[in-house]
Amino acid sequence: MKATITTLACAVLLGGSLAGCANMNETQKDTATGAGVGALAGAAIGAVVNGHRGAAAGALIGGAAGAGGGYLWSQKMQQQKQQMEQATAGTGIGVTQTADNRLKLNIPSDISFDVGRSDIKPNFASVLNQFGTTLNQNPVTTITIVGYTDSTGGDAINQPLSLARADSTRNYLVGRGVAANRFVTQGMGASNPIGDNNTAAGRAMNRRVEIFVAEPAQASK
């Protein structure tokens, strides 16, 4: 497994050249692995989150961020995760640490938004109140909010609706004192479904908002 990762990492750093990897010594390969894994993770994330702007462009942006140092999972990030787990207990909101050290909140439709709407529901507001407090306690973090819909309605409806949901979430948090320049919002429409759009339960799973909080490694320097 390590050999595969090392080969891929070398290829990322050397612009796809596997021949160049073969000429590296073990120390050089280990160094390439550390930097290249960050680039690979960043590229994958960039391709997904920035999918509507073009997967290739998103991969380049994410890859550069990953190779440049990636994200930290600091004590403050761990505390924020624990606080949000407590605040969302029993609500169905998922709170996880991603593979690239970001905090992820997965907000299902029964908490976040009614069908076809982008206004914040009361149950979601109470969660965002607590979330805003934790964000203000760690001001070096950045926040990406991604809105999704189910497959009904078509792109002409789903794309702007998904973005409106992400923007509404950002605007609420800005109203709680979180600096607006910390946010990026994305509307992904019906892409990247996590449930079966042929069933009511699956469509409900796909109508969601995902929030990612990241502490850039550069912020600690």
N, CA, C and O of each residue as an XYZ file, in Angstrom:
884
protein
N       0.838     -1.208      0.000
C       0.000      0.000      0.000
C       0.872      1.257      0.000
O       0.617      2.197     -0.752
N       1.919      1.265      0.864
C       2.801      2.433      0.911
C       3.476      2.672     -0.422
O       3.646      3.813     -0.852
N       3.873      1.551     -1.094
C       4.540      1.699     -2.383
C       3.616      2.352     -3.397
O       4.043      3.181     -4.201
N       2.330      1.967     -3.351
C       1.365      2.573     -4.279
C       1.208      4.048     -4.011
O       1.212      4.856     -4.940
N       1.066      4.419     -2.711
C       0.923      5.823     -2.346
C       2.159      6.609     -2.755
O       2.053      7.714     -3.287
N       3.326      6.040     -2.507
C       4.567      6.730     -2.859
C       4.642      6.980     -4.355
O       5.018      8.069     -4.788
N       4.279      5.957     -5.158
C       4.312      6.109     -6.609
C       3.366      7.199     -7.071
O       3.723      8.032     -7.904
N       2.164      7.189     -6.530
C       1.192      8.223     -6.888
C       1.666      9.600     -6.449
O       1.528     10.576     -7.187
N       2.223      9.677     -5.246
C       2.713     10.962     -4.737
C       3.826     11.500     -5.622
O       3.843     12.687     -5.951
N       4.760     10.631     -6.010
C       5.839     11.059     -6.896
C       5.277     11.577     -8.206
O       5.710     12.608     -8.720
N       4.313     10.853     -8.737
C       3.729     11.249    -10.015
C       3.078     12.612     -9.925
O       3.183     13.415    -10.852
N       2.395     12.887     -8.797
C       1.780     14.206     -8.612
C       2.836     15.289     -8.612
O       2.693     16.305     -9.291
N       3.889     15.075     -7.855
C       4.909     16.113     -7.703
C       5.758     16.296     -8.950
O       6.295     17.379     -9.184
N       5.885     15.233     -9.759
C       6.740     15.311    -10.942
C       5.925     15.448    -12.220
O       6.400     15.146    -13.315
N       4.675     15.914    -12.058
C       3.844     16.170    -13.241
C       3.482     14.919    -14.000
O       3.330     14.960    -15.221
N       3.337     13.787    -13.293
C       2.882     12.552    -13.931
C       4.022     11.649    -14.365
O       3.763     10.614    -14.980
N       5.289     11.994    -14.072
C       6.434     11.198    -14.517
C       6.732     10.085    -13.533
O       7.230     10.345    -12.437
N       6.431      8.836    -13.909
C       6.775      7.698    -13.059
C       8.249      7.334    -13.194
O       8.842      6.764    -12.278
N       8.835      7.668    -14.342
C      10.254      7.366    -14.546
C      11.106      8.118    -13.542
O      12.075      7.578    -13.008
N      10.741      9.369    -13.290
C      11.495     10.156    -12.329
C      11.443      9.572    -10.942
O      12.407      9.693    -10.187
N      10.339      8.940    -10.587
C      10.201      8.319     -9.271
C      11.197      7.171     -9.106
O      11.762      6.966     -8.032
N      11.392      6.444    -10.175
C      12.272      5.275    -10.098
C      13.701      5.663     -9.759
O      14.451      4.854     -9.212
N      14.081      6.889    -10.076
C      15.444      7.338     -9.833
C      15.649      7.953     -8.454
O      16.768      8.334     -8.110
N      14.569      8.057     -7.648
C      14.687      8.635     -6.311
C      15.243      7.618     -5.325
O      14.999      6.418     -5.450
N      16.006      8.118     -4.326
C      16.403      7.242     -3.230
C      15.278      7.169     -2.214
O      14.256      7.836     -2.376
N      15.454      6.354     -1.149
C      14.368      6.144     -0.195
C      14.000      7.421      0.543
O      12.817      7.668      0.780
N      14.978      8.237      0.911
C      14.688      9.491      1.619
C      13.876     10.424      0.756
O      12.921     11.039      1.230
N      14.247     10.539     -0.517
C      13.506     11.401     -1.439
C      12.083     10.901     -1.630
O      11.144     11.692     -1.719
N      11.926      9.564     -1.693
C      10.582      9.017     -1.863
C       9.705      9.313     -0.653
O       8.530      9.650     -0.804
N      10.284      9.185      0.578
C       9.503      9.474      1.773
C       9.077     10.931      1.809
O       7.952     11.247      2.196
N       9.980     11.817      1.406
C       9.645     13.240      1.365
C       8.524     13.492      0.359
O       7.588     14.244      0.628
N       8.635     12.855     -0.797
C       7.603     13.018     -1.824
C       6.263     12.499     -1.355
O       5.221     13.082     -1.655
N       6.291     11.382     -0.605
C       5.039     10.820     -0.109
C       4.319     11.808      0.780
O       3.116     12.016      0.623
N       5.034     12.426      1.719
C       4.401     13.369      2.637
C       3.765     14.534      1.926
O       2.629     14.899      2.227
N       4.476     15.126      0.988
C       3.934     16.272      0.260
C       2.891     15.850     -0.754
O       1.881     16.527     -0.944
N       3.148     14.715     -1.409
C       2.240     14.281     -2.464
C       0.900     13.835     -1.949
O      -0.110     14.055     -2.617
N       0.845     13.203     -0.761
C      -0.437     12.802     -0.206
C      -1.297     14.024      0.045
O      -2.503     14.006     -0.204
N      -0.678     15.086      0.540
C      -1.431     16.328      0.722
C      -1.979     16.840     -0.588
O      -3.117     17.302     -0.658
N      -1.165     16.759     -1.630
C      -1.623     17.222     -2.936
C      -2.742     16.353     -3.480
O      -3.715     16.854     -4.043
N      -2.594     15.030     -3.306
C      -3.631     14.134     -3.796
C      -4.947     14.356     -3.069
O      -6.007     14.406     -3.693
N      -4.879     14.491     -1.740
C      -6.102     14.730     -0.971
C      -6.726     16.058     -1.361
O      -7.936     16.161     -1.563
N      -5.886     17.062     -1.461
C      -6.408     18.371     -1.841
C      -7.008     18.354     -3.231
O      -8.029     18.996     -3.474
N      -6.385     17.624     -4.151
C      -6.911     17.552     -5.509
C      -8.266     16.880     -5.545
O      -9.167     17.322     -6.257
N      -8.415     15.804     -4.772
C      -9.695     15.101     -4.745
C     -10.790     15.986     -4.194
O     -11.890     16.049     -4.742
N     -10.482     16.669     -3.107
C     -11.471     17.551     -2.495
C     -11.800     18.704     -3.417
O     -12.965     19.070     -3.573
N     -10.772     19.280     -4.032
C     -11.012     20.382     -4.945
C     -11.884     19.973     -6.108
O     -12.737     20.743     -6.548
N     -11.678     18.757     -6.616
C     -12.479     18.297     -7.752
C     -13.929     18.128     -7.383
O     -14.812     18.402     -8.196
N     -14.199     17.672     -6.142
C     -15.580     17.459     -5.713
C     -16.254     18.773     -5.369
O     -17.314     19.091     -5.908
N     -15.641     19.544     -4.467
C     -16.281     20.762     -3.976
C     -16.427     21.794     -5.073
O     -17.393     22.558     -5.088
N     -15.472     21.822     -5.994
C     -15.523     22.814     -7.060
C     -16.026     22.225     -8.372
O     -15.745     22.749     -9.450
N     -16.776     21.124     -8.267
C     -17.190     20.396     -9.449
C     -17.937     21.232    -10.453
O     -17.754     21.048    -11.657
N     -18.779     22.151     -9.999
C     -19.566     22.917    -10.946
C     -18.730     23.942    -11.696
O     -19.188     24.486    -12.700
N     -17.505     24.220    -11.230
C     -16.617     25.124    -11.959
C     -15.674     24.359    -12.869
O     -14.889     24.963    -13.601
N     -15.744     23.026    -12.828
C     -14.851     22.207    -13.641
C     -13.945     21.395    -12.744
O     -13.219     21.954    -11.922
N     -13.981     20.071    -12.893
C     -13.212     19.201    -12.008
C     -11.719     19.456    -12.119
O     -11.012     19.416    -11.113
N     -11.223     19.719    -13.333
C      -9.788     19.922    -13.503
C      -9.307     21.153    -12.755
O      -8.280     21.107    -12.079
N     -10.041     22.254    -12.871
C      -9.652     23.481    -12.169
C      -9.716     23.289    -10.674
O      -8.837     23.753     -9.948
N     -10.763     22.601    -10.199
C     -10.884     22.362     -8.766
C      -9.759     21.489     -8.254
O      -9.249     21.712     -7.156
N      -9.361     20.487     -9.045
C      -8.270     19.602     -8.634
C      -6.964     20.367     -8.504
O      -6.197     20.132     -7.570
N      -6.705     21.275     -9.428
C      -5.481     22.061     -9.361
C      -5.459     22.949     -8.125
O      -4.439     23.056     -7.445
N      -6.603     23.591     -7.837
C      -6.672     24.463     -6.662
C      -6.493     23.658     -5.388
O      -5.701     24.017     -4.517
N      -7.246     22.555     -5.287
C      -7.146     21.725     -4.093
C      -5.782     21.096     -3.945
O      -5.253     20.994     -2.838
N      -5.206     20.670     -5.071
C      -3.884     20.054     -5.020
C      -2.829     21.008     -4.528
O      -1.951     20.625     -3.754
N      -2.906     22.258     -4.971
C      -1.939     23.258     -4.522
C      -2.071     23.505     -3.031
O      -1.069     23.664     -2.333
N      -3.309     23.538     -2.536
C      -3.520     23.752     -1.098
C      -2.974     22.586     -0.301
O      -2.343     22.776      0.738
N      -3.224     21.341     -0.803
C      -2.745     20.175     -0.078
C      -1.230     20.121     -0.035
O      -0.650     19.863      1.020
N      -0.581     20.360     -1.163
C       0.881     20.328     -1.208
C       1.481     21.452     -0.391
O       2.604     21.335      0.100
N       0.738     22.546     -0.239
C       1.258     23.699      0.492
C       1.190     23.556      1.997
O       1.631     24.457      2.711
N       0.656     22.458      2.506
C       0.655     22.254      3.944
C      -0.620     21.630      4.465
O      -0.618     21.052      5.552
N      -1.721     21.730      3.714
C      -2.946     21.081      4.118
C      -3.573     21.726      5.348
O      -3.416     22.923      5.588
N      -4.286     20.909      6.123
C      -5.029     21.397      7.265
C      -4.535     20.744      8.551
O      -3.998     19.636      8.543
N      -4.730     21.457      9.651
C      -4.366     20.955     10.970
C      -5.595     20.446     11.701
O      -6.692     20.972     11.511
N      -5.425     19.429     12.533
C      -6.461     19.035     13.480
C      -5.923     19.394     14.864
O      -5.316     18.572     15.550
N      -6.165     20.639     15.249
C      -5.615     21.169     16.491
C      -6.517     20.834     17.672
O      -7.592     20.258     17.505
N      -6.067     21.200     18.859
C      -6.883     21.005     20.060
C      -8.191     21.788     19.950
O      -9.242     21.320     20.390
N      -8.119     22.988     19.357
C      -9.333     23.783     19.192
C     -10.304     23.112     18.231
O     -11.517     23.166     18.435
N      -9.779     22.479     17.183
C     -10.647     21.765     16.255
C     -11.318     20.581     16.950
O     -12.502     20.322     16.738
N     -10.570     19.874     17.769
C     -11.141     18.746     18.505
C     -12.205     19.224     19.490
O     -13.245     18.585     19.644
N     -11.942     20.345     20.153
C     -12.925     20.906     21.078
C     -14.197     21.317     20.336
O     -15.305     21.102     20.828
N     -14.033     21.907     19.158
C     -15.195     22.320     18.378
C     -16.011     21.106     17.961
O     -17.241     21.141     17.997
N     -15.340     20.043     17.569
C     -16.050     18.811     17.202
C     -16.866     18.283     18.382
O     -18.031     17.917     18.225
N     -16.250     18.247     19.552
C     -16.940     17.752     20.735
C     -18.138     18.636     21.098
O     -19.202     18.139     21.467
N     -17.946     19.947     20.987
C     -19.039     20.868     21.292
C     -20.211     20.685     20.331
O     -21.370     20.726     20.744
N     -19.908     20.484     19.056
C     -20.968     20.315     18.075
C     -21.628     18.942     18.206
O     -22.822     18.806     17.937
N     -20.884     17.945     18.606
C     -21.492     16.638     18.860
C     -22.509     16.742     19.990
O     -23.587     16.151     19.923
N     -22.159     17.494     21.024
C     -23.082     17.689     22.147
C     -24.292     18.514     21.721
O     -25.424     18.210     22.098
N     -24.045     19.562     20.930
C     -25.126     20.459     20.525
C     -26.108     19.791     19.571
O     -27.277     20.176     19.519
N     -25.647     18.794     18.815
C     -26.496     18.163     17.808
C     -26.947     16.761     18.186
O     -27.555     16.068     17.372
N     -26.662     16.340     19.394
C     -27.016     14.986     19.827
C     -28.510     14.741     19.638
O     -29.339     15.531     20.088
N     -28.842     13.644     18.971
C     -30.233     13.273     18.772
C     -30.937     13.992     17.639
O     -32.123     13.754     17.413
N     -30.245     14.869     16.915
C     -30.889     15.637     15.844
C     -30.765     14.963     14.482
O     -31.505     15.311     13.562
N     -29.862     14.020     14.330
C     -29.611     13.410     13.024
C     -28.525     14.105     12.238
O     -28.187     13.682     11.132
N     -27.967     15.183     12.803
C     -26.859     15.886     12.150
C     -25.569     15.098     12.365
O     -25.243     14.718     13.489
N     -24.846     14.860     11.283
C     -23.586     14.143     11.390
C     -22.432     15.100     11.629
O     -22.311     16.115     10.943
N     -21.579     14.783     12.604
C     -20.397     15.587     12.924
C     -19.192     14.662     12.844
O     -19.060     13.740     13.648
N     -18.309     14.905     11.871
C     -17.187     14.003     11.658
C     -15.905     14.772     11.366
O     -15.934     15.955     11.024
N     -14.782     14.076     11.509
C     -13.480     14.577     11.071
C     -13.174     13.920      9.738
O     -13.164     12.693      9.643
N     -12.923     14.719      8.703
C     -12.652     14.160      7.386
C     -11.211     13.662      7.295
O     -10.385     13.931      8.167
N     -10.937     12.942      6.235
C      -9.602     12.376      6.046
C      -8.534     13.449      5.919
O      -7.367     13.192      6.217
N      -8.913     14.658      5.479
C      -7.927     15.730      5.323
C      -7.984     16.732      6.483
O      -7.555     17.878      6.350
N      -8.529     16.274      7.636
C      -8.525     17.058      8.881
C      -9.436     18.276      8.858
O      -9.097     19.320      9.416
N     -10.586     18.147      8.217
C     -11.595     19.181      8.322
C     -12.749     18.664      9.183
O     -13.010     17.462      9.236
N     -13.421     19.577      9.845
C     -14.629     19.246     10.586
C     -15.804     19.333      9.623
O     -15.980     20.349      8.950
N     -16.603     18.284      9.551
C     -17.738     18.261      8.623
C     -19.041     18.110      9.386
O     -19.178     17.228     10.233
N     -19.999     18.979      9.078
C     -21.359     18.858      9.575
C     -22.260     18.538      8.395
O     -22.315     19.294      7.424
N     -22.964     17.423      8.477
C     -23.909     17.038      7.445
C     -25.316     17.301      7.981
O     -25.764     16.634      8.913
N     -26.008     18.275      7.390
C     -27.298     18.735      7.907
C     -28.414     18.186      7.030
O     -28.555     18.633      5.892
N     -29.217     17.231      7.512
C     -30.283     16.674      6.680
C     -31.438     17.650      6.499
O     -31.553     18.639      7.223
N     -32.289     17.356      5.523
C     -33.350     18.287      5.145
C     -34.380     18.499      6.240
O     -34.963     19.580      6.325
N     -34.623     17.499      7.081
C     -35.650     17.672      8.109
C     -35.203     18.653      9.193
O     -36.025     19.127      9.978
N     -33.913     18.957      9.239
C     -33.390     19.957     10.165
C     -33.194     21.290      9.449
O     -33.511     22.344     10.001
N     -32.677     21.251      8.232
C     -32.187     22.482      7.598
C     -33.252     23.264      6.834
O     -33.506     24.424      7.157
N     -33.879     22.655      5.826
C     -34.764     23.413      4.943
C     -35.985     22.596      4.551
O     -35.907     21.375      4.409
N     -37.117     23.278      4.376
C     -38.299     22.634      3.818
C     -38.105     22.440      2.326
O     -37.241     23.073      1.718
N     -38.912     21.561      1.733
C     -38.819     21.274      0.301
C     -39.035     22.562     -0.493
O     -40.020     23.272     -0.294
N     -38.095     22.848     -1.398
C     -38.207     24.002     -2.266
C     -37.936     25.337     -1.602
O     -38.164     26.383     -2.211
N     -37.452     25.325     -0.359
C     -37.242     26.574      0.377
C     -35.773     26.718      0.784
O     -35.029     25.740      0.851
N     -35.375     27.974      1.055
C     -33.997     28.236      1.490
C     -33.951     29.028      2.801
O     -32.874     29.430      3.241
N     -35.113     29.255      3.428
C     -35.110     29.982      4.693
C     -34.776     29.029      5.839
O     -35.148     27.855      5.820
N     -34.065     29.558      6.838
C     -33.583     28.749      7.954
C     -34.743     28.353      8.869
O     -35.521     29.203      9.303
N     -34.850     27.046      9.159
C     -35.888     26.552     10.065
C     -35.439     26.730     11.522
O     -34.241     26.786     11.799
N     -36.401     26.819     12.456
C     -36.055     27.062     13.863
C     -35.071     26.047     14.445
O     -34.154     26.427     15.172
N     -35.251     24.760     14.135
C     -34.329     23.755     14.680
C     -32.911     23.946     14.155
O     -31.934     23.717     14.867
N     -32.816     24.368     12.903
C     -31.507     24.617     12.307
C     -30.877     25.861     12.921
O     -29.667     25.900     13.148
N     -31.692     26.874     13.189
C     -31.188     28.115     13.786
C     -30.542     27.851     15.134
O     -29.502     28.430     15.447
N     -31.148     26.982     15.938
C     -30.585     26.705     17.264
C     -29.221     26.035     17.161
O     -28.331     26.290     17.972
N     -29.063     25.174     16.155
C     -27.760     24.537     15.927
C     -26.740     25.561     15.440
O     -25.595     25.569     15.891
N     -27.163     26.424     14.517
C     -26.252     27.431     13.980
C     -25.828     28.444     15.047
O     -24.725     28.987     14.982
N     -26.694     28.696     16.020
C     -26.311     29.597     17.113
C     -25.093     29.050     17.856
O     -24.136     29.777     18.121
N     -25.142     27.765     18.185
C     -24.020     27.138     18.878
C     -22.799     27.045     17.962
O     -21.665     27.259     18.391
N     -23.052     26.726     16.714
C     -21.967     26.596     15.756
C     -21.247     27.923     15.574
O     -20.018     27.956     15.517
N     -21.993     29.011     15.483
C     -21.386     30.328     15.353
C     -20.486     30.663     16.530
O     -19.431     31.274     16.360
N     -20.905     30.263     17.721
C     -20.085     30.502     18.919
C     -18.754     29.771     18.809
O     -17.709     30.342     19.117
N     -18.781     28.512     18.373
C     -17.531     27.749     18.262
C     -16.638     28.306     17.158
O     -15.413     28.286     17.281
N     -17.244     28.801     16.081
C     -16.441     29.395     15.010
C     -15.726     30.648     15.492
O     -14.570     30.879     15.136
N     -16.391     31.445     16.286
C     -15.790     32.683     16.801
C     -14.690     32.402     17.816
O     -13.837     33.254     18.062
N     -14.707     31.215     18.401
C     -13.659     30.846     19.353
C     -12.384     30.390     18.648
O     -11.332     30.297     19.280
N     -12.460     30.110     17.370
C     -11.290     29.686     16.594
C     -11.280     30.454     15.270
O     -11.581     29.884     14.221
N     -10.939     31.736     15.315
C     -11.112     32.618     14.153
C     -10.166     32.367     12.991
O     -10.332     32.976     11.933
N      -9.180     31.494     13.149
C      -8.261     31.231     12.035
C      -8.858     30.249     11.029
O      -8.306     30.071      9.943
N      -9.973     29.611     11.373
C     -10.542     28.608     10.483
C     -11.298     29.246      9.325
O     -11.739     30.393      9.399
N     -11.435     28.475      8.262
C     -12.240     28.866      7.108
C     -13.424     27.910      7.004
O     -13.356     26.768      7.459
N     -14.510     28.391      6.398
C     -15.743     27.603      6.345
C     -16.234     27.499      4.912
O     -16.385     28.508      4.224
N     -16.482     26.279      4.466
C     -17.084     26.033      3.158
C     -18.463     25.421      3.378
O     -18.597     24.419      4.081
N     -19.482     26.022      2.780
C     -20.853     25.531      2.917
C     -21.348     25.099      1.543
O     -21.324     25.880      0.591
N     -21.795     23.853      1.448
C     -22.204     23.278      0.177
C     -23.669     22.851      0.269
O     -24.040     22.052      1.128
N     -24.493     23.392     -0.623
C     -25.904     23.049     -0.654
C     -26.224     22.037     -1.733
O     -25.620     22.048     -2.806
N     -27.190     21.149     -1.445
C     -27.603     20.113     -2.389
C     -29.128     20.032     -2.452
O     -29.824     20.491     -1.547
N     -29.631     19.446     -3.524
C     -31.046     19.153     -3.672
C     -31.211     17.692     -4.085
O     -30.226     16.999     -4.338
N     -32.462     17.229     -4.153
C     -32.696     15.932     -4.778
C     -32.781     16.124     -6.300
O     -32.535     17.219     -6.804
N     -33.126     15.068     -7.018
C     -33.064     15.122     -8.482
C     -34.344     15.656     -9.122
O     -34.399     15.791    -10.344
N     -35.369     15.962     -8.337
C     -36.610     16.480     -8.926
C     -36.454     17.964     -9.248
O     -35.729     18.686     -8.564
N     -37.139     18.406    -10.290
C     -37.157     19.841    -10.586
C     -36.232     20.293    -11.683
O     -36.509     21.314    -12.312
N     -35.148     19.595    -11.951
C     -34.236     19.992    -13.015
C     -33.208     21.013    -12.558
O     -33.378     21.668    -11.530
N     -32.135     21.142    -13.338
C     -31.020     22.021    -12.970
C     -31.417     23.490    -12.856
O     -30.868     24.218    -12.028
N     -32.352     23.925    -13.671
C     -32.745     25.340    -13.648
C     -33.320     25.749    -12.307
O     -33.238     26.915    -11.919
N     -33.905     24.788    -11.593
C     -34.433     25.039    -10.250
C     -33.431     24.630     -9.182
O     -33.197     25.366     -8.224
N     -32.843     23.455     -9.352
C     -32.011     22.875     -8.294
C     -30.716     23.642     -8.050
O     -30.310     23.823     -6.901
N     -30.060     24.097     -9.127
C     -28.781     24.784     -8.948
C     -28.924     26.068     -8.122
O     -28.214     26.222     -7.128
N     -29.816     26.994     -8.496
C     -29.956     28.202     -7.675
C     -30.501     27.918     -6.278
O     -30.144     28.612     -5.326
N     -31.363     26.904     -6.143
C     -31.907     26.572     -4.821
C     -30.803     26.059     -3.901
O     -30.742     26.432     -2.730
N     -29.936     25.208     -4.431
C     -28.849     24.676     -3.601
C     -27.906     25.783     -3.150
O     -27.444     25.780     -2.009
N     -27.615     26.737     -4.046
C     -26.752     27.856     -3.679
C     -27.447     28.771     -2.671
O     -26.815     29.275     -1.743
N     -28.744     28.982     -2.858
C     -29.490     29.826     -1.928
C     -29.476     29.232     -0.526
O     -29.411     29.972      0.456
N     -29.535     27.925     -0.419
C     -29.478     27.278      0.896
C     -28.114     27.479      1.542
O     -28.026     27.764      2.736
N     -27.050     27.332      0.755
C     -25.712     27.563      1.287
C     -25.541     29.020      1.713
O     -24.970     29.304      2.766
N     -26.041     29.938      0.887
C     -25.918     31.368      1.203
C     -26.732     31.740      2.444
O     -26.289     32.557      3.252
N     -27.917     31.148      2.599
C     -28.733     31.430      3.777
C     -28.023     30.985      5.056
O     -28.077     31.660      6.083
N     -27.360     29.838      4.967
C     -26.615     29.336      6.127
C     -25.465     30.277      6.468
O     -25.249     30.612      7.632
N     -24.728     30.699      5.438
C     -23.641     31.667      5.657
C     -24.177     32.967      6.245
O     -23.615     33.487      7.209
N     -25.241     33.489      5.682
C     -25.763     34.773      6.137
C     -26.212     34.717      7.593
O     -26.050     35.683      8.339
N     -26.771     33.589      7.987
C     -27.186     33.455      9.384
C     -25.962     33.488     10.301
O     -25.972     34.151     11.338
N     -24.912     32.766      9.910
C     -23.700     32.734     10.739
C     -23.003     34.097     10.765
O     -22.451     34.487     11.794
N     -23.024     34.813      9.656
C     -22.477     36.170      9.643
C     -23.255     37.044     10.624
O     -22.680     37.884     11.315
N     -24.570     36.835     10.675
C     -25.389     37.561     11.640
C     -25.065     37.223     13.076
O     -25.391     37.985     13.986
N     -24.420     36.080     13.288
C     -23.979     35.687     14.636
C     -22.566     36.173     14.924
O     -21.989     35.808     15.949
N     -22.001     36.984     14.047
C     -20.702     37.591     14.304
C     -19.524     36.933     13.634
O     -18.388     37.352     13.855
N     -19.753     35.907     12.813
C     -18.648     35.244     12.112
C     -18.291     36.094     10.883
O     -19.173     36.475     10.113
N     -17.011     36.385     10.705
C     -16.568     37.261      9.620
C     -16.939     36.684      8.254
O     -16.705     35.507      7.981
N     -17.516     37.525      7.404
C     -17.995     37.078      6.093
C     -16.866     36.577      5.204
O     -17.084     35.705      4.363
N     -15.649     37.120      5.379
C     -14.550     36.722      4.500
C     -13.984     35.339      4.830
O     -13.048     34.885      4.172
N     -14.533     34.675      5.826
C     -14.092     33.318      6.159
C     -14.853     32.259      5.366
O     -14.510     31.079      5.427
N     -15.882     32.666      4.624
C     -16.790     31.711      3.995
C     -16.566     31.555      2.499
O     -16.184     32.493      1.801
N     -16.816     30.340      2.034
C     -17.023     30.042      0.620
C     -18.319     29.239      0.547
O     -18.497     28.284      1.303
N     -19.226     29.619     -0.356
C     -20.458     28.857     -0.533
C     -20.501     28.242     -1.914
O     -20.018     28.820     -2.888
N     -21.090     27.056     -1.983
C     -21.197     26.324     -3.244
C     -22.612     25.769     -3.377
O     -23.188     25.291     -2.400
N     -23.174     25.831     -4.590
C     -24.437     25.170     -4.880
C     -24.194     24.039     -5.846
O     -23.768     24.268     -6.978
N     -24.459     22.822     -5.419
C     -24.150     21.647     -6.231
C     -25.384     20.998     -6.839
O     -25.275     19.946     -7.470
N     -26.559     21.602     -6.662
C     -27.761     21.041     -7.256
C     -28.004     19.614     -6.808
O     -27.921     19.307     -5.618
N     -28.303     18.741     -7.759
C     -28.607     17.343     -7.454
C     -27.387     16.436     -7.572
O     -27.522     15.215     -7.498
N     -26.200     17.009     -7.752
C     -24.997     16.186     -7.906
C     -24.606     15.523     -6.592
O     -25.049     15.937     -5.521
N     -23.780     14.500     -6.684
C     -23.236     13.783     -5.523
C     -24.316     13.279     -4.571
O     -24.227     13.537     -3.371
N     -25.330     12.571     -5.061
C     -26.367     12.073     -4.152
C     -25.810     11.053     -3.163
O     -24.917     10.272     -3.492
N     -26.353     11.075     -1.949
C     -25.958     10.086     -0.943
C     -27.086      9.098     -0.679
O     -26.919      8.150      0.087
N     -28.248      9.323     -1.321
C     -29.393      8.429     -1.205
C     -29.980      8.154     -2.574
O     -29.613      8.797     -3.558
N     -30.898      7.191     -2.635
C     -31.533      6.795     -3.882
C     -32.637      7.791     -4.237
O     -33.637      7.889     -3.527
N     -32.458      8.523     -5.328
C     -33.452      9.509     -5.735
C     -34.762      8.890     -6.217
O     -35.724      9.610     -6.487
N     -34.806      7.569     -6.326
C     -36.038      6.895     -6.716
C     -36.966      6.629     -5.539
O     -38.082      6.144     -5.724
N     -36.510      6.946     -4.325
C     -37.330      6.739     -3.130
C     -37.473      8.049     -2.377
O     -36.603      8.916     -2.456
N     -38.573      8.191     -1.644
C     -38.794      9.403     -0.851
C     -37.717      9.562      0.212
O     -37.234     10.670      0.446
N     -37.337      8.465      0.854
C     -36.303      8.528      1.895
C     -34.963      8.936      1.307
O     -34.230      9.718      1.912
N     -34.639      8.413      0.132
C     -33.376      8.758     -0.512
C     -33.338     10.210     -0.941
O     -32.317     10.880     -0.786
N     -34.454     10.705     -1.485
C     -34.506     12.112     -1.885
C     -34.349     13.030     -0.679
O     -33.716     14.082     -0.776
N     -34.916     12.641      0.448
C     -34.774     13.446      1.659
C     -33.318     13.509      2.111
O     -32.860     14.549      2.584
N     -32.593     12.404      1.967
C     -31.171     12.391      2.323
C     -30.373     13.329      1.425
O     -29.414     13.958      1.873
N     -30.769     13.422      0.159
C     -30.019     14.229     -0.799
C     -30.275     15.725     -0.638
O     -29.443     16.534     -1.047
N     -31.396     16.105     -0.056
C     -31.672     17.520      0.217
C     -30.957     17.889      1.515
O     -31.489     17.691      2.607
N     -29.757     18.422      1.380
C     -28.917     18.599      2.565
C     -27.984     19.782      2.396
O     -27.828     20.327      1.303
N     -27.369     20.163      3.501
C     -26.294     21.146      3.494
C     -25.099     20.513      4.200
O     -25.250     19.916      5.267
N     -23.930     20.639      3.616
C     -22.701     20.164      4.237
C     -21.820     21.365      4.567
O     -21.604     22.238      3.726
N     -21.317     21.399      5.793
C     -20.462     22.501      6.244
C     -19.094     21.934      6.604
O     -18.988     20.985      7.381
N     -18.059     22.522      6.036
C     -16.688     22.082      6.308
C     -15.923     23.220      6.982
O     -15.933     24.355      6.505
N     -15.269     22.906      8.080
C     -14.438     23.877      8.788
C     -13.000     23.405      8.712
O     -12.709     22.254      9.037
N     -12.100     24.271      8.289
C     -10.697     23.890      8.109
C      -9.775     24.896      8.796
O      -9.994     26.106      8.738
N      -8.761     24.378      9.433
C      -7.709     25.227     10.014
C      -6.447     25.050      9.160
O      -5.751     24.045      9.300
N      -6.148     25.996      8.293
C      -4.975     25.864      7.422
C      -3.686     25.709      8.218
O      -3.501     26.363      9.244
N      -2.799     24.843      7.744
C      -1.539     24.644      8.435
C      -0.736     25.932      8.511
O      -0.019     26.159      9.486
N      -0.848     26.788      7.480
C      -0.099     28.034      7.453
C      -0.500     28.961      8.612
O       0.285     29.807      9.040
N      -1.735     28.788      9.113
C      -2.239     29.670     10.156
C      -1.480     29.516     11.461
O      -1.486     30.416     12.300
N      -0.816     28.355     11.634
C      -0.111     28.123     12.889
C       1.312     28.654     12.860
O       2.005     28.652     13.878
N       1.744     29.108     11.689
C       3.141     29.542     11.566
C       3.313     30.990     11.990
O       4.425     31.517     11.950
